[in-house]
Amino acid sequence: MIDLNDIYRKEILEAEKSNYKTRFLRGKSLYEWAIIWFKTDNDTFFDLYGFNFNPHEYEDLYEIARRNVYPEEYRE
């Protein structure tokens, strides 16, 4: 059975993803920072970029980036 809530959620996340790709912080989009954050640990991120970043501080950014970094968990 198709879950319409899941379909709507995916559409919402895609729209928000576009929004985060156009919002910038220190020369990169928030989406790019979130992807980098997922691929490094906090200490390494700070050592490389000189600041802390937490995608949880932005609505749905954590989930959007996680879906990109770990797509196999979200396959249908």
N, C-alpha and C positions, 0 to 999 in steps of 0.2 A: 504494500500500500504506500502511496506517495504521501509524504508529510508536507503539507503546504507551508507550515511554519518553517521547516528546514529550507524550502525553496525561497521563501521571503527573506530569511536570514542571510542566505548566500547573496541575494540581490542587494541587500542593505550593505553587507560587508564589501561587495565590489564597488558600490558607490562611495563608501567611506575610504576605500583603498585609493581611489582616484583623488579624493580630497587630501589624504596624507602624502600623496606623491607631489602635491603642489604646495605644501607647507614646508618651509625650510628652517633649519636651525644650523648655524655654523657651516654653511656651504653644502649641506646635504638635505634631502627631504627627510621628513620624520619617518617615512616608510623605509628609506635606506638605512637610517640609524637603527631602526628596530630590527632589520635583517642582520645588520652587523652585530647588534647586541645579542641576538640569538646564537650567533656563530662564535662568540667569544665569552669568556667569563668576565665578571665585573672588574676584577683587578687588571686584567689585560686590556679591557676597554679603556679604563682610566689611564693606564700607562701609555696607550697609543694615542688617545684623543684629548686627554687632560681634563675631562669632565665626566660626571656620572650621567647615565641616561637610563630611564625606566619607562618602557612602553605602557606599563600599567597606568601611568599618569594621563594617558590619552584614551578616550573612549574607544574601545574595540581594537586599538592598535596592536595589542598583544596577540589577540586571536587572528587578526589579519596576517601579521608577520609569521606567526606559528604555522598557519595554513600554507604559507609559501615555503618555509624551511622544511616542514615535515608533511608534504602533500599526501604521502601514502596513508596517513591516518584519516584523511578526509575523502578518500576515493569512494565512489558510490558502488 
